[in-house]
Amino acid sequence: MYRISELAVEVGLSRTALLYYEKQQLIKGQRQNNGYRVYNDKDLQRIRLIQKLQAGGLTLKECKACLEAKVDRKLLESRLYKLDEEIAQKQQSRELLAAMLGEGDLKAWHESVDKLAPDAHLDWLMKQGFSEKEALRLKWLSKDMNEHEQYMIEFMKIFEALERWAPGSESETLKALSLLPEQPKAILEIGCGKGLATTVLANKTTASITAVDNEQSALTRLSNRFEADSLASRLTTVCASMTELPFNNGSFDLLWAEGSAYIMGVPHALSQWKPLLDEDGILMMSDLVWLTDTPNEEAIEFWKHEYPDIQTVTTRVKQMEVAGYEVLNSFTLSHQAWQNYYEPLRSRIEELQPEMQGSQALQDICKEVDIYSNYLGQFGYQMFILRKCR
């Protein structure tokens, strides 16, 4: 016989728990003349059996049902299903924590967070010690904060020898320039890179040009080239983030952004850049878009990871109008503009393949080239000429 305190020690439960068991008629104590409750070995074994059933995820009420009648298979199947769900969730949690400690791949996690909360994701990355430039590159390129440094070393090795880092051509820039309603006087080029478009703008207009990029080395090369061409007096270079441009409102009558707005998100770019334009100012921007309503599944899957916000031209135009712009004109970049980028890139890949086997950056770029080769025409870059509405 066991007093309640002795039984509690045997089964590892509190006195209160045992009294609750008795209230639920799971055990049955006998009150002695002296007022103490005592329990027998049957009660002890019953509690131990209940504990084993509870270890399978059953509630106390369900344990009682199992003790008093034949096991309900549907009940057990339901509990097993829920338990499997909990295990899967906990496994995901473990994999994430391990990945954040550098023991696994964080790519899928970064992609999912960036899709759900892009601004919060960027802020969080910067709090982890990344500069804004590094954080933006992580969001769009490496997508794994543990592997980012090595990824960028490999990425830069591939691209450092290339003139173009995106599709484009001088003729396409000239075409967009010819569609402007009037000649600009003050141009802000956002994301100028190595200055291929900047040179066209300088040669074909008399405007003063402010070129912005977050890569100082690119700006230095651009300045040197303008010095050599005797155009330096019309050029101002500014190393800054496109998300925080250090200019007064109404400072420019033309903003030029070839292939750069996606970095901060087209809707954000439309909103944040608009105040920099003077009354009736013009924004020329290009963006990757779907050119068909029924793209191939492989292309959809690829751009879902590489550019989740890719839209049709119609959707982008609606966003531009909602943001307070009039769409004056638009056109799709030519096949030649894509070849100007991808053919040198393809040659560079072939050159580096023997020494960069196993490089994740190289594998990602090879996949991009394959998608371009197979599905260009289902997607493309669209140049938009927009007027700021009053």
Summary of the structure (lengths in Angstrom):
residues: 390
radius of gyration: 32.5
end to end distance: 90.9
largest distance: 112.0
contacts: 1157
relative contact order: 0.09
helix: 56%
strand: 16%
